[in-house]
Amino acid sequence: MRKLVWLCVTFLAFAIPASAQDNPKAEVFGGYSYLHTSVLGTGFNSNGASGSIAVNPNDWFGVVADVGVYHHSTAGVGVNTVSYLFGPKFAYRKHAKVTPYFQTLFGGAHVGASFGGLGASANAFAWAFGGGLDAKIASHVAIRVIQVEYLMTKFNDGVDNRQNNVRVSTGIVFRWGGK
């Protein structure tokens, strides 16, 4: 996992000098996230927050680091999930007011559960694929209207033991550099 983190940091470092002036050099997103987790034929909903940093070497390609934190509680059982993902983002910046994009992110997830003072936790591989739409509201500010992703986690060994999750986010994007 450390090698993946260092690889993403290296991509980010090399992407900064290659930036063009007509696109945002960097974007920082923060907002609300909803996570629907599917486990063993059933599912539960979690609410939380997610944030990301994207470095854009040109007008269509970026490198993203994304972190999400989600919480679910029912009948005295609390479940906290954290996702940390990295990967490429592809944006269509031909319109001045809206920017559609899609991304494929890889990394990990951590889940912790507690009940009556007892707890357990686990780490797993995770990847996400999806996209969204940002709407510009000021020269360096946009609203992430929606971001929808398939988020796969694999907390157990075996092909059939993956969790097929859906993550939906909305929030605000701050942009630096460019016009």
Phi, psi and omega in degrees: 000323180297325178296321178296318179297314179295324177298315179295319178297319178297315177301317179298318181295320180282339182282332184299310182292339183277004185295143174268163184276343185264004177230158178296132178288325181214149178227135177239124181245143172212139180179189180280143175225140174248133179234122172258118182255131177253121181226123174050048176080359177233179181205168175213160183252139178234149175245150180182209183222154174220156179213153178210156173235130178237135173250129187246105179288339176212188186282350182238347185238139176215164176242128189244140167241126189229136176228136177228144178230128187225150180225140175224139178217132175204137177051039178083357178259123178252136179234124176246132179236136176234131175243143177222115191226151181219147175163188183277151176231135179241122185240151176250101187255035182274350179248137185291333187259330183232146178229102171280151181206163168220158183211155174233118187239144180232148178170232184212175178217151176231132177234139176227137180233146178219148177205122175056038179087353177259148181212163177210155179212163180205155175244153183206161170290146177215150170212152182227146175221130179174198182195187182192192183218124175255137178243121181291130177242343176207176186300326181233022181225137176223160173256128172280098184301312178199146170224123182235131183219146165276126180238111180261130172237155182224086182275347179234154177285154178108151184294321185274004185256031177264158178252122179264106188246161175236132178240129178235129183228156173208153181169210185240145181238127173255135185240138177239145180081167179071196184260000000 
